[in-house]
């Protein structure tokens, strides 16, 4: 289900970003949102139908970047085993490492709906 989040952002780039970022910060989930915005931007950049959305998401990603957390988190699977966590630390995408997330989800995984 988490792979639907970038598509939600792509379909609704006019979200109440200030309210969303405020709520995300209250729950310490800004790294997750930052990575989902990154995924949505990459998909938008590779699809001419979403060219204007990619530009609209850039400032939102910068806002979330300003409150990025240093704590490691997962994108959605808190029950991950230690072995899975170790593997993802070694092989996660660089952007996931930047957002301190343990995930293997990349923009290439989201191409099915493009």
N, CA, C and O of each residue as an XYZ file, in Angstrom:
456
protein
N       0.802     -1.177      0.000
C       0.000      0.000      0.000
C       0.862      1.264      0.000
O       0.438      2.294     -0.525
N       2.047      1.202      0.572
C       2.891      2.394      0.656
C       3.301      2.890     -0.730
O       3.570      4.078     -0.910
N       3.350      1.985     -1.706
C       3.729      2.434     -3.047
C       2.632      3.256     -3.715
O       2.857      3.830     -4.781
N       1.454      3.323     -3.109
C       0.391      4.187     -3.625
C       0.566      5.639     -3.181
O      -0.012      6.537     -3.793
N       1.338      5.886     -2.145
C       1.486      7.244     -1.620
C       2.086      8.223     -2.632
O       1.596      9.348     -2.735
N       3.127      7.844     -3.384
C       3.613      8.795     -4.391
C       2.552      9.131     -5.431
O       2.493     10.263     -5.914
N       1.716      8.163     -5.779
C       0.655      8.423     -6.760
C      -0.407      9.341     -6.183
O      -1.007     10.129     -6.913
N      -0.642      9.250     -4.896
C      -1.574     10.162     -4.243
C      -1.054     11.602     -4.343
O      -1.810     12.526     -4.643
N       0.221     11.772     -4.094
C       0.833     13.096     -4.205
C       0.814     13.583     -5.652
O       0.553     14.758     -5.911
N       1.089     12.691     -6.585
C       1.064     13.082     -8.004
C      -0.334     13.531     -8.425
O      -0.479     14.478     -9.197
N      -1.333     12.866     -7.927
C      -2.703     13.195     -8.298
C      -3.278     14.390     -7.569
O      -4.279     14.967     -7.994
N      -2.635     14.764     -6.458
C      -3.133     15.870     -5.639
C      -1.989     16.770     -5.181
O      -1.761     16.914     -3.980
N      -1.273     17.374     -6.120
C      -0.132     18.207     -5.717
C      -0.545     19.495     -5.005
O       0.304     20.207     -4.469
N      -1.839     19.793     -4.997
C      -2.330     21.002     -4.353
C      -2.803     20.734     -2.920
O      -3.663     21.448     -2.405
N      -2.255     19.731     -2.298
C      -2.584     19.406     -0.904
C      -2.339     20.611      0.002
O      -1.644     21.551     -0.385
N      -2.894     20.583      1.172
C      -2.573     21.570      2.198
C      -1.216     21.179      2.794
O      -1.136     20.532      3.838
N      -0.172     21.588      2.107
C       1.176     21.166      2.486
C       1.571     21.657      3.869
O       2.200     20.919      4.628
N       1.213     22.890      4.209
C       1.565     23.398      5.535
C       0.921     22.559      6.626
O       1.574     22.208      7.609
N      -0.349     22.236      6.459
C      -1.035     21.399      7.439
C      -0.464     19.994      7.488
O      -0.278     19.428      8.565
N      -0.187     19.434      6.317
C       0.375     18.084      6.260
C       1.747     18.038      6.928
O       2.018     17.144      7.728
N       2.596     18.983      6.608
C       3.945     18.988      7.191
C       3.859     19.203      8.696
O       4.625     18.600      9.447
N       2.960     20.033      9.139
C       2.786     20.244     10.575
C       2.387     18.935     11.264
O       2.946     18.585     12.303
N       1.426     18.216     10.690
C       0.988     16.950     11.280
C       2.092     15.895     11.237
O       2.267     15.132     12.187
N       2.819     15.858     10.152
C       3.913     14.894     10.007
C       4.995     15.169     11.052
O       5.543     14.241     11.647
N       5.295     16.440     11.270
C       6.306     16.802     12.266
C       5.853     16.420     13.674
O       6.668     15.977     14.484
N       4.585     16.584     13.970
C       4.083     16.215     15.290
C       4.269     14.723     15.572
O       4.434     14.314     16.721
N       4.240     13.926     14.516
C       4.361     12.475     14.662
C       5.754     11.965     14.287
O       5.985     10.757     14.232
N       6.684     12.897     14.027
C       8.069     12.559     13.658
C       8.133     11.643     12.444
O       8.892     10.674     12.427
N       7.330     11.956     11.426
C       7.284     11.153     10.202
C       7.795     11.927      8.987
O       7.550     11.527      7.849
N       8.502     13.031      9.224
C       8.920     13.862      8.095
C       9.888     13.158      7.155
O       9.906     13.468      5.964
N      10.683     12.233      7.642
C      11.578     11.516      6.736
C      10.789     10.635      5.776
O      11.142     10.511      4.603
N       9.739     10.036      6.270
C       8.885      9.220      5.403
C       8.236     10.094      4.330
O       8.229      9.732      3.154
N       7.697     11.236      4.732
C       7.083     12.136      3.762
C       8.118     12.641      2.770
O       7.844     12.713      1.572
N       9.288     12.986      3.249
C      10.341     13.473      2.352
C      10.691     12.449      1.282
O      10.860     12.794      0.113
N      10.798     11.191      1.688
C      11.136     10.153      0.709
C       9.987      9.900     -0.260
O      10.219      9.659     -1.445
N       8.758      9.951      0.228
C       7.604      9.762     -0.660
C       7.532     10.913     -1.670
O       7.222     10.688     -2.840
N       7.812     12.132     -1.230
C       7.850     13.257     -2.170
C       8.956     13.044     -3.191
O       8.762     13.302     -4.379
N      10.115     12.576     -2.739
C      11.213     12.272     -3.667
C      10.773     11.264     -4.721
O      11.024     11.455     -5.911
N      10.121     10.195     -4.288
C       9.655      9.181     -5.236
C       8.668      9.785     -6.237
O       8.763      9.531     -7.437
N       7.729     10.579     -5.743
C       6.738     11.205     -6.621
C       7.420     12.136     -7.620
O       7.062     12.149     -8.798
N       8.390     12.909     -7.165
C       9.101     13.820     -8.078
C       9.835     13.051     -9.167
O       9.800     13.446    -10.333
N      10.493     11.967     -8.807
C      11.234     11.179     -9.803
C      10.282     10.585    -10.841
O      10.584     10.585    -12.035
N       9.154     10.088    -10.395
C       8.168      9.558    -11.336
C       7.655     10.692    -12.221
O       7.525     10.517    -13.433
N       7.364     11.838    -11.637
C       6.859     12.988    -12.402
C       7.880     13.469    -13.425
O       7.518     13.824    -14.546
N       9.144     13.481    -13.047
C      10.195     13.926    -13.957
C      10.353     12.994    -15.157
O      10.786     13.416    -16.229
N      10.001     11.736    -14.967
C      10.163     10.774    -16.061
C       8.906     10.625    -16.916
O       8.894      9.852    -17.874
N       7.847     11.365    -16.570
C       6.586     11.251    -17.291
C       6.131     12.643    -17.725
O       5.783     13.466    -16.878
N       6.127     12.919    -19.028
C       5.755     14.256    -19.503
C       4.379     14.724    -19.024
O       4.153     15.928    -18.902
N       3.476     13.813    -18.756
C       2.139     14.199    -18.290
C       2.185     14.855    -16.907
O       1.246     15.553    -16.522
N       3.265     14.636    -16.164
C       3.388     15.176    -14.810
C       4.488     16.231    -14.695
O       4.941     16.517    -13.587
N       4.922     16.805    -15.790
C       6.045     17.749    -15.765
C       5.792     18.916    -14.815
O       6.692     19.317    -14.078
N       4.593     19.457    -14.824
C       4.306     20.589    -13.937
C       4.257     20.171    -12.474
O       4.536     20.982    -11.591
N       3.911     18.934    -12.209
C       3.837     18.437    -10.835
C       5.239     18.334    -10.234
O       5.436     18.650     -9.061
N       6.198     17.898    -11.025
C       7.573     17.773    -10.530
C       8.072     19.116    -10.013
O       8.684     19.188     -8.947
N       7.813     20.168    -10.764
C       8.237     21.508    -10.344
C       7.485     21.961     -9.097
O       8.061     22.618     -8.230
N       6.216     21.618     -9.003
C       5.413     22.028     -7.846
C       5.833     21.305     -6.569
O       5.642     21.832     -5.473
N       6.397     20.116     -6.693
C       6.787     19.351     -5.515
C       8.153     19.758     -4.965
O       8.452     19.491     -3.801
N       8.967     20.387     -5.768
C      10.320     20.762     -5.331
C      10.309     21.622     -4.071
O      11.051     21.318     -3.137
N       9.499     22.686     -4.001
C       9.521     23.484     -2.768
C       9.010     22.722     -1.550
O       9.452     22.967     -0.427
N       8.085     21.802     -1.772
C       7.566     21.008     -0.652
C       8.661     20.093     -0.105
O       8.787     19.909      1.106
N       9.438     19.532     -1.007
C      10.528     18.664     -0.564
C      11.574     19.467      0.202
O      12.138     18.977      1.180
N      11.836     20.694     -0.236
C      12.786     21.540      0.488
C      12.279     21.865      1.896
O      13.062     21.891      2.846
N      10.984     22.109      2.031
C      10.411     22.368      3.359
C      10.602     21.179      4.294
O      10.986     21.343      5.452
N      10.335     20.001      3.788
C      10.493     18.803      4.613
C      11.968     18.556      4.906
O      12.318     18.083      5.988
N      12.820     18.868      3.961
C      14.277     18.700      4.153
C      14.759     19.508      5.357
O      15.656     19.073      6.079
N      14.181     20.652      5.567
C      14.597     21.524      6.677
C      14.332     20.902      8.047
O      14.951     21.296      9.035
N      13.436     19.952      8.110
C      13.123     19.321      9.397
C      13.422     17.821      9.381
O      12.831     17.048     10.135
N      14.349     17.426      8.507
C      14.719     16.010      8.407
C      15.294     15.514      9.723
O      16.069     16.213     10.376
N      14.913     14.314     10.104
C      15.368     13.703     11.351
C      16.611     12.848     11.127
O      16.827     12.329     10.032
N      17.405     12.711     12.146
C      18.601     11.872     12.075
C      18.319     10.430     12.488
O      19.123      9.538     12.215
N      17.200     10.200     13.134
C      16.848      8.846     13.588
C      16.523      7.945     12.398
O      15.867      8.364     11.444
N      16.991      6.710     12.473
C      16.675      5.726     11.447
C      15.247      5.233     11.639
O      14.772      5.063     12.762
N      14.578      5.009     10.515
C      13.185      4.571     10.521
C      12.985      3.644      9.329
O      13.876      3.490      8.495
N      11.824      3.037      9.257
C      11.453      2.265      8.074
C      10.392      3.063      7.323
O       9.790      3.984      7.875
N      10.172      2.708      6.082
C       9.126      3.397      5.336
C       7.752      2.919      5.786
O       6.798      3.697      5.812
N       7.649      1.631      6.142
C       6.338      1.145      6.569
C       6.387     -0.110      7.425
O       5.367     -0.477      8.008
N       7.501     -0.769      7.524
C       7.529     -2.074      8.177
C       8.338     -2.037      9.468
O       9.515     -2.397      9.479
N       7.709     -1.603     10.549
C       8.391     -1.527     11.829
C       8.768     -2.899     12.372
O       9.662     -3.002     13.212
N       8.103     -3.949     11.910
C       8.367     -5.296     12.413
C       9.487     -5.999     11.652
O       9.620     -7.220     11.743
N      10.289     -5.252     10.906
C      11.383     -5.818     10.130
C      12.380     -6.550     11.041
O      12.680     -6.088     12.142
N      12.878     -7.677     10.575
C      13.865     -8.423     11.351
C      15.210     -7.705     11.303
O      15.438     -6.837     10.461
N      16.086     -8.082     12.214
C      17.429     -7.495     12.242
C      18.176     -7.793     10.942
O      18.912     -6.944     10.440
N      17.991     -8.983     10.404
C      18.661     -9.337      9.148
C      18.178     -8.455      7.997
O      18.978     -8.002      7.178
N      16.865     -8.214      7.937
C      16.319     -7.337      6.894
C      16.857     -5.918      7.051
O      17.223     -5.274      6.067
N      16.904     -5.441      8.272
C      17.412     -4.097      8.525
C      18.876     -3.976      8.088
O      19.258     -2.999      7.443
N      19.682     -4.965      8.441
C      21.097     -4.938      8.053
C      21.258     -4.969      6.543
O      22.092     -4.252      5.988
N      20.463     -5.797      5.876
C      20.547     -5.885      4.416
C      20.170     -4.541      3.778
O      20.850     -4.066      2.868
N      19.092     -3.942      4.259
C      18.662     -2.655      3.705
C      19.665     -1.543      3.989
O      19.833     -0.642      3.166
N      20.327     -1.589      5.124
C      21.368     -0.583      5.387
C      22.463     -0.651      4.332
O      23.037      0.374      3.967
N      22.751     -1.833      3.846
C      23.808     -2.010      2.839
C      23.330     -1.717      1.426
O      24.098     -1.207      0.610
N      22.054     -2.038      1.118
C      21.606     -2.012     -0.268
C      20.457     -1.043     -0.565
O      19.917     -1.065     -1.671
N      20.079     -0.218      0.367
C      19.004      0.740      0.105
C      19.471      1.799     -0.886
O      20.671      2.037     -1.023
N      18.539      2.425     -1.567
C      18.897      3.496     -2.495
C      19.554      4.648     -1.734
O      19.238      4.871     -0.565
N      20.453      5.374     -2.374
C      21.120      6.499     -1.695
C      20.131      7.522     -1.128
O      20.371      8.092     -0.064
N      19.040      7.750     -1.825
C      18.058      8.717     -1.340
C      17.381      8.224     -0.064
O      17.073      9.020      0.823
N      17.150      6.929      0.033
C      16.581      6.367      1.258
C      17.574      6.529      2.408
O      17.177      6.818      3.537
N      18.856      6.345      2.126
C      19.871      6.568      3.156
C      19.877      8.028      3.592
O      20.009      8.324      4.779
N      19.735      8.942      2.631
C      19.686     10.369      2.953
C      18.541     10.670      3.913
O      18.700     11.465      4.840
N      17.401     10.047      3.698
C      16.230     10.264      4.558
C      16.234      9.329      5.768
O      15.258      9.287      6.517
N      17.317      8.581      5.964
C      17.473      7.672      7.115
C      16.364      6.636      7.182
O      15.869      6.298      8.258
N      15.980      6.134      6.004
C      14.915      5.133      5.939
C      15.450      3.789      5.480
O      16.311      3.714      4.603
N      14.940      2.752      6.070
C      15.253      1.400      5.640
C      14.144      0.960      4.697
O      13.072      0.537      5.129
N      14.418      1.067      3.412
C      13.465      0.660      2.376
C      14.232      0.357      1.103
O      15.313      0.896      0.865
N      13.664     -0.499      0.305
C      14.223     -0.789     -1.001
C      13.386     -0.190     -2.120
O      13.696     -0.378     -3.296
N      12.317      0.537     -1.760
C      11.416      1.110     -2.751
C      12.121      2.212     -3.543
O      12.701      3.131     -2.966
N      12.062      2.108     -4.860
C      12.674      3.093     -5.749
C      11.638      3.575     -6.763
O      10.586      2.953     -6.909
N      11.920      4.672     -7.466
C      10.988      5.128     -8.500
C      10.711      4.065     -9.564
O       9.618      4.025    -10.129
N      11.677      3.220     -9.835
C      11.489      2.170    -10.834
C      10.385      1.194    -10.441
O       9.747      0.600    -11.310
N      10.154      1.025     -9.148
C       9.073      0.157     -8.683
C       7.704      0.750     -8.926
O       6.699      0.047     -8.834
N       7.650      2.033     -9.234
C       6.382      2.730     -9.389
C       6.025      2.963    -10.836
O       5.041      3.652    -11.103
N       6.745      2.445    -11.757
C       6.533      2.689    -13.181
C       5.253      2.063    -13.732
O       4.769      2.477    -14.785
N       4.706      1.083    -13.040
C       3.548      0.337    -13.570
C       2.349      1.231    -13.870
O       1.537      0.900    -14.734
N       2.228      2.338    -13.181
C       1.058      3.187    -13.389
C       1.363      4.394    -14.263
O       0.501      5.251    -14.458
N       2.560      4.470    -14.784
C       2.950      5.644    -15.602
C       2.310      5.582    -16.972
O       2.519      6.475    -17.793
